[in-house]
């Protein structure tokens, strides 16, 4: 598989975004001051319990997989439902960060499309 250099740039950018968001969420979970701003509506929705912990754990692990460069299809597949939910949340509840989130969504779609051959087996009909 040959991917363009822009793929790696976008992969690192998305990986950094999710890694930073995951670490920031653990600061909030542990009751510490976060280093990135958190959406009050998101914290209201997620609370500070297990749901926040699970989301931030997936963000952190998925982001680290993208940064590491191993298991990229797994990292993208794990993060995509979160990206869709983050985009839907900002579309319907908190539109303040909608444009950057749509950029993240587009970047995620680009990464998935670039390595679509890795997911082809998931869409193959078998008995």
C-alpha positions as CSV (number, residue, x, y, z in Angstrom):
1,X,0.0,0.0,0.0
2,X,1.4,3.3,-1.0
3,X,0.0,6.5,0.6
4,X,0.8,10.1,-0.1
5,X,2.9,12.2,2.4
6,X,-0.3,14.2,3.1
7,X,-1.8,11.0,4.5
8,X,0.9,10.9,7.2
9,X,0.5,14.6,8.0
10,X,-3.2,14.2,8.4
11,X,-2.7,11.0,10.4
12,X,-0.3,12.8,12.8
13,X,-2.7,15.7,13.2
14,X,-5.7,13.6,13.9
15,X,-3.6,11.4,16.3
16,X,-2.4,14.5,18.2
17,X,-5.9,15.9,18.5
18,X,-7.3,12.7,19.9
19,X,-4.3,12.0,22.2
20,X,-4.5,15.5,23.6
21,X,-8.3,15.3,24.0
22,X,-7.9,11.9,25.8
23,X,-5.2,13.2,28.2
24,X,-7.2,16.4,28.9
25,X,-10.3,14.3,29.7
26,X,-8.4,12.3,32.3
27,X,-7.5,15.5,34.0
28,X,-11.2,16.4,34.2
29,X,-12.0,12.8,35.3
30,X,-9.5,13.0,38.1
31,X,-10.8,16.4,39.2
32,X,-7.7,18.3,38.1
33,X,-7.6,21.5,36.0
34,X,-7.7,20.6,32.3
35,X,-5.2,22.2,30.0
36,X,-7.6,22.4,27.1
37,X,-11.1,24.0,27.3
38,X,-13.9,21.6,27.8
39,X,-17.4,22.1,26.5
40,X,-19.8,22.6,29.5
41,X,-22.6,20.9,27.5
42,X,-20.4,17.9,26.8
43,X,-19.5,17.5,30.5
44,X,-23.2,17.9,31.3
45,X,-24.0,15.1,28.9
46,X,-21.1,12.7,29.8
47,X,-20.8,13.6,33.4
48,X,-17.6,12.7,35.2
49,X,-18.2,9.0,35.6
50,X,-17.5,5.9,33.5
51,X,-18.8,7.3,30.2
52,X,-16.3,10.1,30.2
53,X,-13.6,7.6,31.2
54,X,-14.5,5.2,28.4
55,X,-14.7,8.0,25.8
56,X,-11.4,9.5,26.8
57,X,-9.7,6.1,27.0
58,X,-10.7,5.3,23.4
59,X,-9.6,8.7,22.3
60,X,-6.2,8.3,24.0
61,X,-5.6,4.7,22.7
62,X,-6.8,5.5,19.2
63,X,-4.8,8.7,19.0
64,X,-1.7,6.9,20.2
65,X,-2.2,4.1,17.6
66,X,-2.3,6.8,14.9
67,X,0.8,8.5,16.2
68,X,2.6,5.2,16.6
69,X,1.9,4.2,13.0
70,X,0.9,0.6,13.8
71,X,-2.6,-0.7,13.7
72,X,-3.7,2.5,11.8
73,X,-6.9,0.8,10.5
74,X,-7.8,-0.3,14.1
75,X,-7.2,3.2,15.4
76,X,-9.3,4.8,12.7
77,X,-12.1,2.3,13.1
78,X,-12.2,2.8,16.9
79,X,-12.2,6.6,16.7
80,X,-14.7,6.9,13.9
81,X,-17.9,6.4,16.0
82,X,-16.5,9.0,18.4
83,X,-15.8,11.4,15.5
84,X,-19.4,11.0,14.3
85,X,-20.8,11.6,17.8
86,X,-18.6,14.6,18.4
87,X,-19.7,16.1,15.1
88,X,-23.4,15.4,15.8
89,X,-23.1,16.8,19.3
90,X,-21.6,20.1,18.0
91,X,-24.1,20.2,15.2
92,X,-27.1,19.9,17.5
93,X,-26.0,21.0,21.0
94,X,-22.9,23.2,21.0
95,X,-22.2,24.8,17.7
96,X,-19.4,27.0,19.0
97,X,-16.7,24.5,17.7
98,X,-18.6,23.2,14.7
99,X,-16.2,24.3,12.1
100,X,-13.0,22.7,13.6
101,X,-15.0,19.5,14.3
102,X,-16.2,19.4,10.7
103,X,-12.5,19.7,9.7
104,X,-11.7,16.8,12.0
105,X,-14.6,14.8,10.5
106,X,-13.3,15.5,7.0
107,X,-9.8,14.5,7.9
108,X,-11.0,11.3,9.4
109,X,-13.0,10.5,6.3
110,X,-9.9,11.2,4.2
111,X,-7.8,8.8,6.2
112,X,-10.5,6.1,6.0
113,X,-10.8,6.6,2.2
114,X,-7.1,6.5,1.7
115,X,-6.8,3.0,3.2
116,X,-10.2,1.7,2.2
117,X,-8.7,-1.5,0.9
118,X,-8.0,-2.5,4.5
119,X,-11.7,-2.4,5.2
120,X,-12.9,-4.2,2.1
121,X,-13.2,-7.5,3.8
122,X,-15.8,-6.0,6.2
123,X,-18.1,-5.3,3.4
124,X,-17.7,-8.7,1.6
125,X,-20.8,-10.9,1.8
126,X,-20.1,-14.4,3.0
127,X,-22.2,-17.2,4.3
